[in-house]
Amino acid sequence: MAPSPAPDIDCARLATWLAAHVDGFAGPVDAEKFPGGQSNPTYRLTAASGAYVLRRKPSGPLLPSAHAVDREYRLIAALHPTGFPVARPYALCEDDGVIGSAFYVMEMVEGRTFWDGALPDAMPAERRAVYEAMVDRLADLHAIDPDAVGLGDYGPPGNYFERQVRRWTKQYRAAQTDDLPEVEKLIAWLPATLPVQDRVSIIHGDYRIDNLIYAPDAPRVAAVLDWELSTLGDPLADFAYLAMNWMMRSGEQNASIGGLDLPALGIPTLDEITQRYCARTGRDGVPDLDWYFAYNLFRLLGIVQGIKKRAREGNASSAKATEMAKRVPMLAAAAWGFARKAGAPA
């Protein structure tokens, strides 16, 4: 997806800051904005010393605790030395006076991003390898000891889903624009039916195929992107979020593959992916996922509701924000549908 000019970046001021904080940087620098991002605007920087990526907070009023680019930077700075595939972090700037908001700069990882989960341009054997690499890297992330990489305090203690349901309820309320009965029922039902948590891991929070960069010539994950929702918590939250792509019909999201003939395409089924994840993480299996699906869709509608609010206020990151905002009622209905399957009363 080709970037476009970025008139909102003062490149001269940015170049001065980069020269002082990024080893080996040589200007001048030009900035172009990547399309598609709904949350933290992301830019390609082209300089005499090479290419970089900049992620910043959006401008304008923001929801509490959202867009914490400093947390993203801390996370990738901790993971990069372990060999886990993340972009090399270069520098964090928390001074709004440089480009108008906090930002960080990282390596530009060249490779392939698959925007369609069906992988229409790949052969069956490559599709399988791409999906297996994706779930293997998720399992690897969940195997990293947070304390060993300096992230023991990266998330609060206690039940992950309890605090997440509370957080996304607050985020939804802060951005609420409509009264949706399904959302109100979810807000009452989710905290009353929380699953037991038996493991704590670093979790990505938005792990799906279009948030990965693959090597140009192999089904190998070169970098995992977009760590805005990362924290410490129940690794089943990540796995269930990834599994949602097998439940949502192809076309509903970039990564969704529900309804496709997966064996014919060479894409592993959800059962196969589950078995692979369990084997790599030492699990006997995963619980019934309907509660987790209801939660993940509730969280997603909270995110999209925030986009809807920012679109109305004129500071959403993507031109597609208004179109995406129309999905809030559909997400609410789908989330309540999974809640009913998980035992919620009518």
Buried (B, 14 or more C-beta within 10 A) or exposed (E): EEBEEBEBBBBEEBBBBBBEBBEEBEBEBBBBBBBBBBBBBBBBBBBEBEEBBBBBBBBEEBBEEBBBBBBBBBBBBBBBEBEBBBBBBBBBBEEEEBBBBBBBBBBBBEBBBBEBBBBEEBEEEBBBBBBBBBBBBBBBBBBBEBEEBEBEEBBEEEBBBBBBBEBBBBBBEBBBEEEBEBBEBBBEBBEEBBBEBEEBBBBBBBBBBBBBBBBEEBBBBBBBBBBBBBBBBBBBBBBBBBBBBBBBEBBBBBBBBBEBEBEEBBBBEBEBBBBBBBEBBEBEEBEEBBBBBBBBBBBBBBBBBBBBBBBBEEBBBBEBBEEBBEBBEEBBBBBBBBBBBBEBEE
